[in-house]
Amino acid sequence: MYKPLPNSVTIKPSKINGLGLFATQLIKKNTDLGMTHLIIAYWPHPVTKQNEVIRTPLGGFINHSEESNCVRLEVTETRWNLKTIKDIKKGQELTLKYTLYNPKDKND
């Protein structure tokens, strides 16, 4: 059965921006929470002719923070996951340091 979010995370209103991801329980440092982005290699955009990038709820609802508690983890050339870099307490928002980026760029 497809689960858009791990059991340890939910989506709710954020003080940072709109909706965000929040821990429903303690999430330990170095936890891989699952896929954030996926490139569909054989589905080029009709105008740009570039591959389409699909964002999952983990990738679509995570908010930015300069003091982030998560990072993007490249799993394969076409898939990125969200990994914690700190313990995240129950009720705390999960954040990622980002700007407008291409998921293939490794510096964001």
N, C-alpha and C positions, 0 to 999 in steps of 0.2 A: 504494500500500500504506500502511495506517495505521501510524504509529510513535508510540507513546505518549510517548516522550521524544526530544529531539534526540540526535544521536550524541555530543555533548560532555558529556552528563549521565547519571548512573546513580543508582540507589537502593541505599542500604546503611545499616547501623546507624549511628546518630548519637549523639554524646556529649551533644547538646542534649536530644533526646527521641525515643525509638523509632527510626524510620527517617527518613532525610533524603536530600536531593539533593546529589550530589557531582560535581565536575568531573572528567571523564576526560581532559581536556587543558586547555591554557590557554584561557580564555574572555575575550575582550577587553571592556573597558568599552563600554557602549551596545549590547550585543548583545541582540537580541530573541530569546528562547528559545522563544516559542510561547505558546499559549493556556493560561490557568490556570482561568478560569471562563467559563461560557456560560449565559445565561438562555434558557430555552425559553419563548418568549412565549405559545404556545398550549397549554401543558400545565399548567393551574393545579392546585395541591394541593387534594385533595378537601375538606379541613377548613379550611385558611386562605384558600383561594381566591386565593392569590398564586402568581406564576410560580415554577416550579421552577428552581433553580440547580444546574448540573452542574459539578463540580470535576474537572479532569483530573489525571493523576499529577503534573504540575508544580504545580498548586494544592493537591493533597492531601498531598504529601510534603515541602513546603518548611517549614522550621522558623523560629521567631522568633529575632531577635537585635536588641538595641538598636543594635548596630553592623552593620547589615545591608549586604549587597553587591548587593541586587536591590530593585526596586520593581515594583508593579503598574502596568501601562500600559493605559489605556482605549483600545481600538482602535475599538470601536463602542459604541452604547448597550447592547448585550447581550453584549459580549465583552471580556475582559481578558487581557493577555499578561504574561509575566514578562520584565523587562529588567534587565540588569546595570548597576550604577552605579559599579563598580570592576572592574579586572582581577581575575579569579579564577584562582588557580593550580591546576594538576592536583592532585587529591586534596583540595582545599579544599571545605568545605560551602557551598552556596548558602543564603542566609538572606534573610528579609524581616521588616521591622518591622511587626508586626500585633497586634491584639487580636481579640476576637470582633467580627466586622464584617460588614456587608452589602457585597458587592463593588462596589455602586454608590456607596458613600461614598468620596470622593476623598482623605480625610485619613489613611487607614490605610496 
